[in-house]
Structures are given as C-alpha cells and as structure tokens.
C-alpha cells in the first residue's frame, strides 16, 4: 500500500519492504526479548505504599487502598502482575502506556490498562489540564480527566513527549530484516535508495 496508508494503520515500511507494527515486531526474537525483560521486570517489582514512622524511617501501609491496587489486583479480573506487564508492553511498543484510574468518592478503586490505539490526549485550553478520549470503536467514546489517567510517554528527551512514535518505528529496518524469510537476498535489502 501507499506510505500514508501504511502509517494510518499503525505501521512503518522498513527498507526491507516489510511493514513493521507493534504486533509483528514481537515476532523478532530480539524485540520480543527486550520487551519481555522490561515488562516482566516491572511486573515483578514490589510496589507498595509506605508511611513515615516515629523516630524516622518508614513502614509499609498495607491498609491503604492504593497498596492493594499497586501490589495485588488492579480490578476484579486483573492481577497487578498482569496489569503492569500489559501496561509496559504498550509503553514499549507504542508512543505511550496508559492506565485508567477508576475513582469512587475521589479514591482510586480500580486500574485498567488502556491500549494506546484507543486513547487520544487533549489539553483543555482553559485549565491546561490533560483530558483523554477513550474510543474503543463501539460508537461510545468517553472523555476522562487527567487525574483519572496515568500516562507514561515512550522514549523521549523530556517527560511530556515521546522522541519517536514507537520502538518498532525506530527499529523498523532491523526488525524487518530479522523477520524476513530466509530465502531473501540480504545485500539487496541493505542498499540505500
């Protein structure tokens, strides 16, 4: 397809001629290994809430409602391990990772990893607060406030914007060559146009 169509559906054509996107990038062993190490490491890292204790130091605050969300379960069907892992895979393979924070009476009660392709970030021009539109393609998009979304941009030079739109986009030529069928002639692929 045309270059604009390739990018529209979430891919980048590499010099190898193969369209690279988040899904087929994971068929490259090196890309899979990198994403697996990062996502598994985050998922296994103990995340807890602490409070200061008299005389200095800190101790885990097990009864804090956020401690349960961070360390045991994000919601009734998703463990914290699985939630952190899905979140990190999205952060690695797309321009950002997103977690929706469901609040009741202002307190966080559930977390949901949001696939990046369904999230659009907007800045409220009056308050400068970020707002997120989540459109799952069901005809019922919804907008949530910035305090109900955790956003971690992908690789970047600052905390606000990803340097590249995705890891597969950055590495498209290497990944494209890695997933080519064995019968391809590699020297022809590497020639600059």
Secondary structure, 3 states (H helix, E strand, C coil): CCHHHHHHCCCEECCCCCEECHHHHCCCHHHHHHHHHHHHHHHHCCCCCEEECCCCCEEECCCCHHHHHHHCEEECCEEHHHHHHHHHHHHHHCCEEEEEEEEECCEEEEEEEECHHHEEEEECCCCCCEEEEECCCCCCCEEEEHHHEEEEECCCCCCCCCCCCCHHHHCHHHHHHHCCCCCCCHHHHHCCC
